[in-house]
Amino acid sequence: MPISKKNPDLKNYLETLLSSGDLAELADQPEETLRMGGGMDEGPAGADDERAKAHAAVEKLARGQDLDREEAFLIEAIIVPDKRPAIVVTNDAYNVQHKDWVHFNTNETIRRHILKTLPTAGRIELPDHPYLPYGGTGFLVADDLIMTNRHVAELFATGLGERGLAFRPGQTAGIDYKQEAGSTESAFAKITGIRMIHPHWDMALLQLEGAPDGVEPLLLSMQEPEDLEGREITLIGYPAFDPRNDAAVQNRVFKGIYDVKRLLPGFLKSRREILSYGDRVNSVTHDASSLGGASGSLVLDVITGDIVALHFAGRYKDANFAVPTYELSRDDKVVGAGLEFGEDALSNIEDPNPWLSDWRQADGTAESATVALSQDNSGSAIQAPVQTGGPGGSSRWTIPITIDIQVGAASMASSQASAAIPAGQPLAAPAVERMVEPKHDDDYTNRPGYDPSFIGLDVPVPKVTDLDRVSKLDDGSNLLKYYHFSIIMDKFRRMPLVTAANVDTRKSSLKPEPGRKYNRKALNGFTSDNDREKWFADPRIPGDHQLPDRFFNKDRKAFDKGHVVRRNAVVWGRTYEEVQLANGDTFHSTNCTPQVKGFNRSREGGEWGQLENHIFKQAKTEKLCVLAGPVLKAEDPIFTGVDDDGVTKVRIPQSYWKVAVANAEGELQAFAFQLEQDLSDVAFEFQLTQKWKARQISLKDLEKVLAVVKFDKVLHAADQAGTGAGEAVCADAGIG
């Protein structure tokens, strides 16, 4: 079966691996020169016949003829790895058999540089991670520092910049400099801290308990990548099986041996932009073989012995991407960490830190800034970096998200059957949506707010320990009171930091006046089927402390308008008016966060909106106190959108928390949960989950996650994590 649609990509990629750039060069080579790459054996029985078929397939490709699946497979499994082998490292040594790379054995300078570098590279071990035994590669850049990717570090660490960095609760990490094929030897060193997670580049520095004996930190190049294009390089890393790529091809190339140290030779290529953590970064490319696990690999200039880049991503049959060390040498924060750049790294640099605004944002020192729009080569809008925030700052990151997302507004397609229109009668104008604020109370002195004693036992609002980040009312208080709930706002992130709600499911409270309509349209006070809910600001705090409705209407259909306090959880009262005003209060901008649909809509399969129902069932009660909010982290991905003042950047929460508290026969029971989602847009070499995952969490661990939110001691005493009641709720909700 021809696969001509795939041929151009394969042909183009092969040509990038050839010095002449012409596939005819490879087609004209005698077939006996082809070898299985990797410095391993000559291949299984029948390998010679397969090489002959692969050579014939290359000739067809050079002539522009279609390939069948077997021919394409043979090119990918034999020709490509033959050009860019994956060489096994054993006892910090190697042996290259391929004719194109045998000079790595014989050239004394190259061999000396490689042998000196091999012991500095190790595998990032994750002893306590729930499903990943290791996260990638790291290498020694100072006596007590290793460098790896930011996306590797984030598997076990939280934070961004230099401040507030920490291990995730329950996580540890280390580096093993061995993990070689056919060996059980280990050279493990503990990672004791997180020194830096770069706010622009996919780079992190990890604190080490000490360098291996006799191993010296690597020298990082200050040469501009443009001057190094075409240089021979090698990656040193730990390729893992990558489920996104053809399993048969990988098994042929790597002989089924993964997760061990390898030498991956190739050439440094041109600069190229790629979207990384929301910024278009001007990375350098290379054509060495790489798979998942190679993330964090060093890129060695084999002639100079310097590290020229940090590998962070790859696209199969396209290119591999790396952070140029030249760019890191321009950053005074990186230089100040004590890395070995070999000379005064900032002596000839006019701008010693072009990412200063990113650093200020990450470390909570930015106050404000603006953003400009530019165009990429395809004509689509690209957002330039901007700052709008302080601690935990508000800003942007990828998104458009790489998962299936859409806005929550209903389709305007007509539900009526078409009918014939008499000749000469004009067509009716299409119905126009009308944005209307749901009915609400304009007198804010009447709001009772959250009642801590609502369930008969005291359930205090959590305390915020960093009041500088909290929005305050004119009287100096920070609790925004509404009907049946209260909110503490993070003025930098423009989202709730804490919400506290009273939930009542008694029928007498849900429909206190029989004969009245309690559907959403009626409670909103809408008079037309074309009315749409318009969120509105709370006048008690500054407008720039809230995300306006315009942000969600101009978000390129990226998010739902997500209630943090569930609308139907607080829509109750003693009178119809109270129910209606409670409904209206939930549409304040202060109660809104950008949420992907799998989180916000229980009908999409997410259990987040149903947890309260399971807790009602377990506790056998009709009233709850529910504490909730987004987890606002400095490293949250950033979305560039529009607010009432123009272009803005907003960090999108990657996880949310909820604590439901019940009165169980005179005793408090508190059930805490966290829901997490990766929103990363980088072409990471690990296939990250794209589903929301809920898990029960202890209040002690939740406090570590939230950092600035503390729960009252009575709730800690009532925590059901790890108890039979907690396990029953998880089982009922289908939470692992």
Buried (B, 14 or more C-beta within 10 A) or exposed (E): EEEEEBBEEBBEBBBBBEEEEEBBBBBEEEBEEBBBBBBBEEBEEEBEEBBBBBBBBBBBBBEEEBBEEEBBBBBBBBBBBBBBBBBBBEEBEBBBBBEBBEEBBEBEEBBEBBEBBBBBBBBBBBEEBEEBEBBBBBBBBBEBBBBBBBBBBBBBBBBBBBEBBBBBBEBBBBBBBBBBBEEEEEBBBBBBBBBBBBBBBBBBBBBBEEBBEEBBBBBBBBBEBEEBBEBBBBBBBBBBBBEEBBEEBBBBBBBEBBBBBBBBBBBBBEEEBBBBBBBBBEBBBBBBBBBBBBBBBBBBBBBBBBBBBBBBBBEBBBBBBBBBBBBBBBBBBBBEBBBBBEEEBBEEBEEBBBBBBBBBBBBBBBEEBEBEEEEEEEEEEBBBBBBBBBBBBBBBBBBBBBBEBEBBBEEEEEEEEEEEEEEEEEEEEEEEEEEBBBBBBEEBEEBEBBBBEBBEBEBBBBEBEBEEBBBBBEEEEBBBBBBBBBBBBBBBBBBBBBBBBBBBBEEEBBBBEEEEEBEBBBBBBBEEEEBBBBBBBBEBBEBBBBBBBBBBBBBBBBBBBBBBBBBBBBBBBEEBEBBBBBBBBBBBBBBBBBBBBBBBBBEBEBBBBBBBBBBBEBBEBBBBBBBBBBBBBBBBBBBBBBBBEEBBBBBBBBBBBBBBBBBBEEEBBBBBBBBBBBBBBBBBBBEEEBEBEBEBBBBEBBBBBBBBBBBBEBBBEBBBBEEEBBBBBBEBBEBE
